[in-house]
Amino acid sequence: MHLTQAILFVDDVPRAVVFYRDLLGLRVISEEPGWVRLGGGGAVLALHAIPHRGAASAPAAPRVSSPHKLCFHSDDVDSERARLIAAGVAMRDVHRYSEVTFCDGVDPEGNVFQITTY
């Protein structure tokens, strides 16, 4: 078996699409109300509306206790971090461990994600 798709449940699908498409560079593969599939680098990220909840009006607080983290490859974490900060994304400090550089950020839904050279 191999991983083909990860599903992220979100309050505001259009806002999440803008973030993952426009800021992280994923492309929309398919779209219907409450369900959007985005591709990038061989895996699919599906955004699924949380049932019975409406769109949020402000960025959510970071979900620091979530056991999940989406990781996105970048050859230059420092410049990607600077670009995302300039776009208003909450980004944390850059860390280096051996040959790997990584940095966490928070998407508009409060999900922690990572940009990494790994």
N, C-alpha and C positions, 0 to 999 in steps of 0.2 A: 504494500500500500504506500501511497504518498499523499501528502497534504495538497489539496486542490483549492480549498476555499476556507476563509475564516469569516464568521458572521459577527458583526458588532451591532448590538441593539442600542438605538439612539432615540432621544426625544424628538429631535428636529432633523429629519432626513435631509431636507434641502441645505441647511446650514452645514451639516457634516459633509455633504457632497462638495460644497464650495471649498471646505478646508482640505479634504483629501485630494480633490481634483486640482484646484488652483494653487495650493501651497505645497503639497507633497508630490504633485505630478502624476497621480494615477489617472487613467483614462476611463471614462464611462463605457461599459460594455453593454449594459442593458438597464432600463429604467422603467418602473411602473410605480403607482402610488404606494408608498410605504416600503419600497424594496428597490435598491439600486446596487448593481454589481460593478465594481471598479477593478481594472487590471493594472498590473505593473510588475514586471520582472518574473513572470511565470506563475504567480499566485493571484488569487482573486480575493478582494475584500468586499464582502456584501454588507450593506447598511440596511438594517431592518428596523422599521418603526416599532417602538415599544407600544404594545397594544393599550388602548384606553388612556393614553396620555397625549396631551397637546404639545405643540412646539414651545420650546423655552424661549424666553425673551432676552436672557442674558447668559453669558458663559457660565457653565456649571463649575462648582468647586471641584478641585482635583479629587479623583477617586483613589486616594492613596492606599486604601486597603484592598483594592482589586487584585486578584491573583493573575491577571492577564496584562500583557504589554505587547503591543505591535511594534516591531522593529523594522526600520527602513535603512537600507544601505546608502552610504554616501562616501565618496573618496575624500571629501574635505568637510569634516564635521564642523570645524570652526567657522568656515564661511557659510555653511547651511544654517548654523545656529544664528549667526548675525543676520542673515536674510530673513529668517523666521521671526526674530525679535523685531526687526524693522517693520514686519507685517503685523505686529501686535500679538504674536504668539508667546505665551508664557514658557520660557525655556530655563532649564536649570544649568548648573555648571558643567563644563566639559571635564571628563575624566579620561585618563590614559592608563591602560594596564597592558604592559608588555608592548605588543605591536598593535593593539586595538585602542581606538579612540571612540568614545561614546558620550551621548548627552541626552537626557530626558527632557520632554516637553509635555504640555497638556493641551489636548484638543478642546474645541468649544463645548464638548459634552462632558468634560472632566476626565476623560480617559488619558492615562499616562501613556505616551509613546516614546520611542527612542530612535535617534539617528546614530548610526554606528558604521565604522569601517569594517566590521566583522562580516 
